[in-house]
Amino acid sequence: MIVLSPAESAKSSSPGLRWIVMAVVVTLPWTKQRWALPFLCVLATTPEVSERLGKRHKTVGMWAHQMVSLVRRWRTLRSIKLMGDTAYSILELGLHAKAQQVTLVTTGRLDAVRHSPPPERTRHTIGRPRVVGQRLPSLEQVLQDPETVWQKLTLDWYSEGERTVEISTGTALWYRYGSDPLPIRWVLTRDPSGKHPPKAIFSTDPTQTAEQLVADFMKRWSLEVTFEEGRAQMAHRDATPMVRSRYSSFDSFALWPSSAS
């Protein structure tokens, strides 16, 4: 299982720069805590910085697209699940991951456009085959609908003990005009106590159960833990503000050799 760095954690203190970090999630024999070990880092720039450098600008999605291809080339037969936040909720990236036989799991927007499958054609059907069916209600509408069926799920919540959440799930086609439709499994989660905002999670593997999808997505938090532990180990917190500012740009990259040692 592989995670991509969240947008907030990947920001650099240097203007116009951010790291995109890919890490493998492992459970070591001497602890129950999951660790995300970085193995691939890419430095992304803003359009302004790319222009000053005289290079073609690449978006976060384009960099992630290349990273997926590279990892699949390294591991041709291994099953791969790739998790990221909303920054990686990109249709083109999902289609590419599917083509590379990689399952992409991301958070998504509550107003994301989803469609039902196209109706079956009969010998009396006239015209070109439809790509998708009717547009489905948004997940925001599903959240507010009193007739929505919710299922309670108890999880080990980020090693903070058990917590019960309510989930609603289904399958749909993710589609935008000009692109191929992408089958997905969606899960909508909400906190019965109302303390945490609702969240939508998408997977490019519609055969995944809702329980598997939520449990898989929670593993991405291990990358945040790795960042915190790595910064503490390198004693950046004790440095002067100027030194800390200079070093924080390299936190994500410096964790790579640290995780391999």
C-alpha positions as CSV (number, residue, x, y, z in Angstrom):
1,M,0.0,0.0,0.0
2,I,1.4,3.4,-1.0
3,V,0.4,6.9,0.1
4,L,0.9,10.3,-1.5
5,S,1.8,13.3,0.7
6,P,-1.2,15.5,1.7
7,A,-1.2,19.0,0.2
8,E,-0.7,20.6,3.6
9,S,2.2,18.5,4.6
10,A,4.0,18.8,1.3
11,K,4.2,22.6,1.3
12,S,7.7,24.0,1.4
13,S,8.7,27.1,3.3
14,S,10.3,28.3,0.0
15,P,7.7,30.2,-2.1
16,G,6.5,28.3,-5.2
17,L,7.9,24.9,-4.1
18,R,6.3,21.8,-2.7
19,W,7.3,18.2,-2.3
20,I,5.3,15.3,-3.6
21,V,6.2,12.3,-1.5
22,M,5.3,8.7,-2.2
23,A,5.7,6.3,0.8
24,V,5.0,2.6,1.4
25,V,2.9,1.7,4.4
26,V,4.4,-1.1,6.5
27,T,3.8,-2.6,10.0
28,L,7.1,-3.4,11.7
29,P,7.4,-6.6,13.7
30,W,8.0,-4.9,17.1
31,T,5.0,-2.4,16.9
32,K,1.4,-2.3,16.0
33,Q,1.7,1.2,14.6
34,R,1.9,1.6,10.9
35,W,4.8,3.5,9.4
36,A,5.0,5.2,6.0
37,L,8.5,4.9,4.6
38,P,9.2,7.5,1.8
39,F,10.9,6.1,-1.2
40,L,10.1,8.6,-4.0
41,C,10.1,12.4,-3.8
42,V,9.4,14.9,-6.5
43,L,9.8,18.7,-6.3
44,A,6.9,20.5,-7.9
45,T,6.9,24.2,-8.8
46,T,4.2,26.8,-9.4
47,P,3.6,28.0,-13.0
48,E,5.5,31.2,-12.2
49,V,8.6,29.3,-11.0
50,S,8.4,26.9,-13.9
51,E,8.3,29.9,-16.3
52,R,11.3,31.5,-14.7
53,L,13.2,28.2,-14.9
54,G,12.3,27.9,-18.6
55,K,10.6,24.5,-18.0
56,R,7.2,23.2,-19.0
57,H,4.9,23.4,-16.0
58,K,3.5,20.2,-14.5
59,T,0.6,20.1,-12.2
60,V,0.4,17.9,-9.1
61,G,-1.8,15.5,-11.1
62,M,0.8,15.2,-13.9
63,W,3.6,14.5,-11.5
64,A,1.5,11.8,-9.7
65,H,0.7,10.4,-13.2
66,Q,4.4,9.9,-13.8
67,M,5.1,8.5,-10.3
68,V,2.4,5.9,-10.8
69,S,4.0,4.8,-14.1
70,L,7.4,4.6,-12.5
71,V,6.3,2.5,-9.5
72,R,4.4,0.1,-11.8
73,R,7.5,-0.3,-13.9
74,W,9.5,-1.2,-10.8
75,R,6.8,-3.6,-9.5
76,T,5.1,-5.2,-12.5
77,L,3.3,-8.0,-10.7
78,R,2.5,-6.5,-7.3
79,S,-0.9,-5.4,-6.3
80,I,-0.8,-1.6,-5.6
81,K,-3.2,0.6,-3.7
82,L,-2.4,4.3,-3.9
83,M,-4.0,6.8,-1.4
84,G,-4.1,10.6,-1.4
85,D,-6.1,13.6,-0.4
86,T,-8.4,15.7,-2.5
87,A,-5.5,17.2,-4.4
88,Y,-5.2,13.8,-6.2
89,S,-9.0,13.4,-6.9
90,I,-8.4,13.9,-10.6
91,L,-10.3,11.9,-13.3
92,E,-7.3,11.6,-15.6
93,L,-5.2,10.3,-12.7
94,G,-7.9,7.8,-11.9
95,L,-8.1,6.6,-15.5
96,H,-4.3,6.3,-15.7
97,A,-4.2,4.4,-12.4
98,K,-6.8,1.9,-13.7
99,A,-4.8,1.4,-16.9
100,Q,-1.7,0.7,-14.8
101,Q,-3.7,-1.8,-12.6
102,V,-3.3,0.5,-9.6
103,T,-6.3,1.2,-7.2
104,L,-6.6,4.9,-6.5
105,V,-8.3,5.9,-3.2
106,T,-8.8,9.6,-2.5
107,T,-11.1,12.0,-0.7
108,G,-13.5,13.8,-2.9
109,R,-15.9,16.8,-3.1
110,L,-19.4,16.4,-1.8
111,D,-20.6,18.1,-5.0
112,A,-18.7,15.7,-7.3
113,V,-20.6,14.7,-10.5
114,R,-21.5,11.1,-10.6
115,H,-23.6,9.1,-13.2
116,S,-25.4,5.8,-13.3
117,P,-24.4,3.2,-15.8
118,P,-25.9,3.6,-19.3
119,P,-29.1,1.7,-20.0
120,E,-28.9,-1.6,-21.8
121,R,-29.3,-1.4,-25.6
122,T,-31.9,-3.5,-27.3
123,R,-32.4,-4.2,-31.0
124,H,-34.9,-1.4,-31.1
125,T,-32.5,1.2,-29.6
126,I,-31.7,4.0,-32.0
127,G,-28.6,6.2,-32.1
128,R,-25.1,6.0,-30.7
129,P,-24.5,4.0,-27.6
130,R,-24.7,6.1,-24.4
131,V,-21.5,6.4,-22.4
132,V,-23.2,7.0,-19.1
133,G,-26.7,7.1,-17.7
134,Q,-28.5,9.7,-15.7
135,R,-26.7,12.1,-13.4
136,L,-27.0,11.0,-9.8
137,P,-27.8,13.3,-6.9
138,S,-24.7,14.8,-5.4
139,L,-23.3,13.4,-2.1
140,E,-24.3,16.6,-0.4
141,Q,-27.9,15.8,-1.4
142,V,-27.4,12.2,-0.2
143,L,-26.1,13.6,3.1
144,Q,-29.2,15.8,3.6
145,D,-31.7,13.2,2.3
146,P,-33.7,11.8,5.3
147,E,-34.3,8.6,3.4
148,T,-30.6,7.8,3.0
149,V,-29.7,4.4,4.5
150,W,-26.8,4.7,7.0
151,Q,-24.7,1.8,8.4
152,K,-22.8,2.1,11.7
153,L,-19.2,1.1,11.6
154,T,-16.8,0.8,14.5
155,L,-13.1,1.5,13.7
156,D,-9.8,1.8,15.5
157,W,-9.6,5.5,14.9
158,Y,-6.0,6.5,14.2
159,S,-4.8,4.5,17.3
160,E,-6.9,6.7,19.5
161,G,-9.3,3.9,20.4
162,E,-12.5,2.7,18.9
163,R,-14.9,5.2,17.3
164,T,-18.3,4.7,15.7
165,V,-19.1,6.4,12.4
166,E,-22.0,6.1,10.0
167,I,-21.4,5.3,6.4
168,S,-23.5,5.2,3.2
169,T,-22.0,3.7,0.0
170,G,-22.7,2.9,-3.6
171,T,-21.1,2.6,-7.0
172,A,-21.2,5.1,-9.9
173,L,-19.4,6.3,-13.0
174,W,-17.1,9.3,-12.7
175,Y,-17.3,11.1,-15.9
176,R,-16.5,14.4,-17.7
177,Y,-17.3,15.2,-21.3
178,G,-14.4,14.2,-23.5
179,S,-13.1,11.5,-21.1
180,D,-13.8,7.9,-20.6
181,P,-16.1,7.0,-17.7
182,L,-14.4,5.6,-14.6
183,P,-16.3,3.1,-12.4
184,I,-15.9,4.0,-8.7
185,R,-17.0,3.0,-5.3
186,W,-18.0,6.0,-3.1
187,V,-18.4,6.1,0.6
188,L,-19.9,8.9,2.6
189,T,-19.0,9.1,6.3
190,R,-20.5,11.2,9.0
191,D,-19.9,11.5,12.8
192,P,-23.1,10.7,14.8
193,S,-21.9,13.1,17.5
194,G,-21.5,15.9,14.9
195,K,-17.9,16.8,16.1
196,H,-16.3,16.0,12.8
197,P,-17.4,17.1,9.3
198,P,-18.7,14.5,6.8
199,K,-16.2,13.1,4.3
200,A,-16.5,11.5,0.9
201,I,-14.0,8.8,-0.1
202,F,-13.7,7.4,-3.7
203,S,-12.0,4.2,-4.9
204,T,-11.4,3.2,-8.5
205,D,-12.1,-0.4,-7.5
206,P,-15.9,-0.7,-7.3
207,T,-15.6,-4.3,-5.8
208,Q,-14.1,-3.0,-2.6
209,T,-16.5,-3.0,0.4
210,A,-17.2,0.2,2.2
211,E,-15.4,-1.2,5.3
212,Q,-12.3,-2.1,3.4
213,L,-12.3,1.3,1.7
214,V,-12.5,3.3,5.0
215,A,-9.9,1.1,6.7
216,D,-7.5,1.5,3.8
217,F,-7.9,5.2,3.7
218,M,-7.2,5.6,7.4
219,K,-3.7,4.2,6.7
220,R,-2.7,7.3,4.9
221,W,-2.4,9.1,8.3
222,S,0.8,7.1,8.9
223,L,2.6,9.5,6.5
224,E,1.8,12.4,8.8
225,V,3.1,10.4,11.8
226,T,6.3,9.7,9.8
227,F,6.8,13.4,9.1
228,E,6.3,14.4,12.7
229,E,8.6,11.7,14.0
230,G,11.2,12.5,11.4
231,R,11.2,16.2,12.2
232,A,11.6,15.5,15.9
233,Q,14.4,13.1,15.3
234,M,16.3,15.6,13.2
235,A,15.8,18.2,16.1
236,H,14.5,20.9,13.8
237,R,12.2,22.2,16.5
238,D,15.2,23.2,18.6
239,A,16.8,25.2,15.7
240,T,16.6,28.9,15.4
241,P,13.7,30.2,13.2
242,M,16.1,31.0,10.3
243,V,17.7,27.5,10.4
244,R,14.3,25.9,10.8
245,S,13.0,27.7,7.8
246,R,15.9,26.6,5.7
247,Y,15.6,23.0,6.8
248,S,11.8,22.6,6.6
249,S,12.0,22.7,2.8
250,F,14.0,19.5,2.9
251,D,12.0,17.6,5.6
252,S,10.2,15.3,3.1
253,F,13.3,14.6,1.1
254,A,15.5,14.0,4.2
255,L,13.1,11.4,5.5
256,W,13.9,9.2,2.5
257,P,17.4,8.2,3.4
258,S,16.4,8.1,7.1
259,S,13.7,5.6,6.4
260,A,16.1,3.3,4.5
261,S,18.7,3.3,7.2
